[in-house]
């Protein structure tokens, strides 16, 4: 087991032991707490992502004007757009950081969970008597029906909250992503350990509230600034 997988396994056990100390031992709740902790750690990147998306959205009319004015000279158009981004300290790729950071965690979590709830391979500290959660008898096994549907719905709602109406209108390809990605994630989660599907679901749910809070905070700042 690699360093990151070992850290994740021990973290899940840590949050499980919190539930144990509170009198309701549950690895499912432990994974939910673990997900919230990961979200809090990544929150600075999320804030940066939201700010970057807002700046890019504000610059979009100018970008379209440059593209329209210099459509016969794509090289000049591209250079002017890059100069515009530089002037406003905008990075079109800064919004990708939360996703890029999340990918190693997902891969490590997938590997860790295949072992964590396995009766033959589980670490000695794992209490398999509490490996079930709600309708799932063992979080190490896939749930082919209910969780994948919830994962797809949660992913869709998170993307819907994250993407503004203006973004969808200006970039039609985002509409395809809005509907395709949740269906794809939901489909492949049929083969995931249920614990990983639960993690993804809770990550989306927490992400929805996070985006709503950030947008509300931004709206308040704009309202104060306009007075």
Phi and psi in degrees as a GROMACS rama.xvg file:
@    title "Ramachandran Plot"
@    xaxis  label "Phi"
@    yaxis  label "Psi"
@TYPE xy
-71.3207  171.531  UNK-2
-61.6015  -45.9642  UNK-3
-66.5156  -41.0077  UNK-4
-63.7284  -40.0809  UNK-5
-64.858  -41.1468  UNK-6
-62.6423  -42.1178  UNK-7
-65.1934  -44.05  UNK-8
-59.6444  -45.4411  UNK-9
-68.8144  -31.4732  UNK-10
-68.1458  -43.0735  UNK-11
-61.926  -41.3299  UNK-12
-63.8464  -38.8352  UNK-13
-59.8461  -47.457  UNK-14
-71.1707  -31.1099  UNK-15
-62.4431  -42.0324  UNK-16
-67.0711  -26.0942  UNK-17
-64.9312  -45.376  UNK-18
-64.3862  -34.824  UNK-19
-63.8577  -43.6484  UNK-20
-67.7786  -23.9178  UNK-21
-88.1089  -5.3934  UNK-22
95.8987  5.30008  UNK-23
-134.502  72.3327  UNK-24
-58.7515  124.417  UNK-25
-158.663  121.707  UNK-26
-70.4444  -28.5177  UNK-27
-61.9036  -48.3097  UNK-28
-66.8834  -34.5475  UNK-29
-60.1907  -40.582  UNK-30
-68.6412  -37.1664  UNK-31
-61.4708  -45.2449  UNK-32
-63.7295  -39.5048  UNK-33
-60.9072  -42.2738  UNK-34
-62.781  -44.3793  UNK-35
-61.7125  -39.6216  UNK-36
-63.4303  -43.3327  UNK-37
-61.5324  -42.7164  UNK-38
-61.5205  -40.3878  UNK-39
-65.4701  -39.7931  UNK-40
-63.8099  -38.8916  UNK-41
-87.7696  -0.501192  UNK-42
-58.9257  -39.9681  UNK-43
-57.3926  -36.9712  UNK-44
-68.6915  -36.154  UNK-45
-65.627  -42.4801  UNK-46
-60.2584  -42.8319  UNK-47
-63.8485  -38.4608  UNK-48
-62.9091  -45.948  UNK-49
-62.6656  -43.2907  UNK-50
-64.0536  -41.1931  UNK-51
-64.0258  -41.761  UNK-52
-64.6598  -36.6773  UNK-53
-67.0876  -42.5988  UNK-54
-64.4726  -44.3282  UNK-55
-62.5151  -37.1249  UNK-56
-66.9859  -40.7697  UNK-57
-66.147  -31.746  UNK-58
-85.136  -10.8068  UNK-59
-57.6573  -41.9547  UNK-60
-59.2999  -40.527  UNK-61
-67.0318  -38.4315  UNK-62
-61.84  -45.1332  UNK-63
-64.7243  -36.3471  UNK-64
-65.7897  -42.3884  UNK-65
-63.3238  -44.4501  UNK-66
-62.0779  -39.2218  UNK-67
-69.7473  -42.1132  UNK-68
-69.6326  -33.2546  UNK-69
-119.778  37.0127  UNK-70
-65.0887  -21.4834  UNK-71
-83.8576  -7.9945  UNK-72
-133.948  78.1081  UNK-73
-57.8124  -34.8169  UNK-74
-65.0144  -44.5037  UNK-75
-66.0962  -40.2704  UNK-76
-59.8191  -44.9774  UNK-77
-64.3032  -40.5835  UNK-78
-65.6911  -40.9602  UNK-79
-66.5608  -36.4428  UNK-80
-66.3612  -42.2863  UNK-81
-64.3051  -37.6765  UNK-82
-64.7934  -37.2014  UNK-83
-64.3555  -44.1434  UNK-84
-62.0817  -41.7603  UNK-85
-65.3796  -39.3225  UNK-86
-62.031  -37.9529  UNK-87
-99.4601  11.0277  UNK-88
54.5525  43.0523  UNK-89
-104.806  136.233  UNK-90
-121.998  110.841  UNK-91
-63.3394  -14.7461  UNK-92
-102.576  -3.42397  UNK-93
-66.3115  -24.9918  UNK-94
-71.3535  -10.1021  UNK-95
-85.3052  -13.5052  UNK-96
-59.0358  -44.9677  UNK-97
-59.1052  -36.8239  UNK-98
-69.011  -44.1924  UNK-99
-64.4781  -38.742  UNK-100
-69.9523  -35.0646  UNK-101
-69.5451  -30.5135  UNK-102
-60.5258  -48.0728  UNK-103
-60.1606  -35.3966  UNK-104
-64.1001  -43.159  UNK-105
-63.8579  -44.886  UNK-106
-63.4139  -43.9383  UNK-107
-66.5256  -38.7981  UNK-108
-64.1581  -41.5465  UNK-109
-59.7854  -46.8029  UNK-110
-65.6762  -41.7996  UNK-111
-65.4782  -40.8313  UNK-112
-72.5419  -25.5249  UNK-113
-64.6243  -26.7958  UNK-114
-97.9829  -36.5597  UNK-115
-56.9024  -42.5774  UNK-116
-105.08  11.4094  UNK-117
-80.3898  123.928  UNK-118
-56.8945  -28.3521  UNK-119
-94.0553  -27.0203  UNK-120
-111.098  -9.47561  UNK-121
-59.9604  143.454  UNK-122
-58.0119  156.183  UNK-123
-61.3476  -29.0321  UNK-124
-79.0822  -9.61959  UNK-125
-77.495  130.902  UNK-126
-99.3452  95.2653  UNK-127
-67.5898  -11.774  UNK-128
-64.6884  -20.2781  UNK-129
-113.504  27.9734  UNK-130
-80.6726  -12.4107  UNK-131
-86.3867  156.646  UNK-132
-153.217  120.852  UNK-133
54.035  -119.622  UNK-134
-86.9799  -4.91364  UNK-135
-91.2032  118.419  UNK-136
-70.291  -30.8754  UNK-137
-147.387  119.764  UNK-138
-67.1296  -11.0256  UNK-139
-82.7812  -11.6539  UNK-140
-101.438  152.076  UNK-141
-69.0975  148.648  UNK-142
-109.776  104.125  UNK-143
-76.6746  -6.3788  UNK-144
-124.401  -70.096  UNK-145
-69.4221  -53.0362  UNK-146
-60.8776  -42.373  UNK-147
-58.7948  -38.6311  UNK-148
-64.5175  -43.1294  UNK-149
-66.7842  -37.1853  UNK-150
-63.071  -45.9092  UNK-151
-61.529  -44.5758  UNK-152
-65.4628  -43.4609  UNK-153
-63.5976  -41.3427  UNK-154
-64.0649  -42.0546  UNK-155
-61.7413  -47.806  UNK-156
-64.105  -38.7308  UNK-157
-63.6194  -44.4249  UNK-158
-66.267  -37.2719  UNK-159
-63.0776  -41.3223  UNK-160
-70.4658  -37.231  UNK-161
-70.6391  -43.1185  UNK-162
-82.937  127.345  UNK-163
-80.7759  161.89  UNK-164
-61.407  -36.5741  UNK-165
-65.0456  -39.9982  UNK-166
-62.4076  -44.1181  UNK-167
-65.1206  -35.4263  UNK-168
-72.598  -40.1467  UNK-169
-76.827  -27.9769  UNK-170
-129.21  88.6488  UNK-171
-58.7493  -26.1206  UNK-172
-63.7763  -24.7578  UNK-173
-66.174  -27.9257  UNK-174
-65.009  -39.4131  UNK-175
-62.4868  -44.4863  UNK-176
-62.6416  -38.0756  UNK-177
-58.5423  -37.6761  UNK-178
-98.0533  -33.582  UNK-179
-73.6327  -44.9127  UNK-180
-59.9856  -46.6728  UNK-181
-60.2575  -40.0465  UNK-182
-64.7828  -40.4595  UNK-183
-66.0696  -47.219  UNK-184
-63.0536  -42.9056  UNK-185
-61.5271  -40.7288  UNK-186
-65.6505  -48.7748  UNK-187
-72.2362  -22.6083  UNK-188
-70.7019  -10.075  UNK-189
-62.7379  -24.8186  UNK-190
-102.662  -5.5274  UNK-191
-73.5121  154.918  UNK-192
-56.7269  140.015  UNK-193
-56.0519  -30.9446  UNK-194
-62.8172  -37.388  UNK-195
-70.6805  -39.8167  UNK-196
-63.0627  -39.1935  UNK-197
-63.4825  -42.3692  UNK-198
-59.1985  -47.5052  UNK-199
-62.5428  -42.9193  UNK-200
-60.5326  -48.9251  UNK-201
-67.9701  -33.0355  UNK-202
-62.03  -39.875  UNK-203
-69.1687  -43.5322  UNK-204
-62.5769  -47.3381  UNK-205
-63.5964  -37.7892  UNK-206
-62.5956  -36.0994  UNK-207
-61.9665  -50.3438  UNK-208
-64.2157  -36.6984  UNK-209
-62.4988  -46.3247  UNK-210
-64.007  -40.8796  UNK-211
-63.0848  -41.6391  UNK-212
-65.5365  -42.206  UNK-213
-65.8261  -40.0472  UNK-214
-67.7471  -38.7865  UNK-215
-64.5157  -41.998  UNK-216
-63.2811  -42.1274  UNK-217
-64.8298  -38.9102  UNK-218
-65.0176  -39.1391  UNK-219
-64.1108  -41.491  UNK-220
-63.7574  -40.914  UNK-221
-65.364  -39.5305  UNK-222
-64.0631  -41.6573  UNK-223
-67.4698  -40.4223  UNK-224
-68.4046  -27.4574  UNK-225
-80.9646  -11.0193  UNK-226
